Amino acid sequence: MAPTTQVSRGELAFNVTEAGPADGEPVLLLHGFPQHSDSWDALVPSLTAAGYRTIAMDQRGYSPGARPVGRRAYRMPELVADAAAVINQRAGGSAHVVGHDWGAAVAWALTAAEPGRVRSLTALSVPHPGAFLRAMATSTQGLKSWYMYFFQLPWLPELALRGRMVELLVRSGQSAGHAKRDAAGFTGPGAVTAALNWYRAMFLVDPRSASGPVRRPTLFVWSDGDIAIGRRGVDLTPRYVQAPYQFEALHGVSHWIPDEAPDELAKLLVPHLNRWSGTRAAD
């Protein structure tokens, strides 16, 4: 198991796991809900074998030392600043950024807000935030995202997740083994509430801020077995990318791409990283 270190931002301390050659180009890996940095374990060997140094962080609310109270602490600008702090302290100021699920949302927002920190972007499952919001209003995406509204309720979502997380994850396409791993990661007081606060903070940010374009080379990978993310937001995403853009669809794969299809993902991701290797992001 790769050693875990900590990165501090103010009073918060984030758990960070690194692997690969010390002189390899850094790749920041951002997990989604309700997972932790170990959701990347099946992908990391392919990246390190290709010469990259992976930096997988447990994000805000998931790191025990970075679990502030209250939903306002989980607004997107804070999540972006957390990722930027890890890039500054562990990647020398810029990195390739790969995000899945909520991690993809952070990756999109980070790239739009601070392109100088991002050498290339890879988003898994979740489209550009602007495209996602448009899809919510113009397609069945709003119905697919019913759980986001349920998560706004007090205490009831916590009760449901504590008692049925494994069952709910399996119903979404996750394997039983991975579902048990993810459920076991929620230890310590406030862990489940902190993860839910990502959703509860969604409505505290001006939705117009989600429409900023991305100006870094981008790979977007979506899977047609994803029951949470429909095709409409996927098709709208190119409108928000003002840079080289590659879209790939994985067929017969559920939402949980890094766990379910790490080899297929690596065959797409490594060439993307190689294409933009050796370049520095420009402000």
Beta strands, then each sheet from edge to edge (+ up, - down):
strand 1: 4-9
strand 2: 12-19
strand 3: 26-30
strand 4: 53-57
strand 5: 95-100
strand 6: 118-124
strand 7: 218-223
strand 8: 245-250
sheet 1: 1+ 2- 4+ 3+ 5+ 6+ 7+ 8+
end
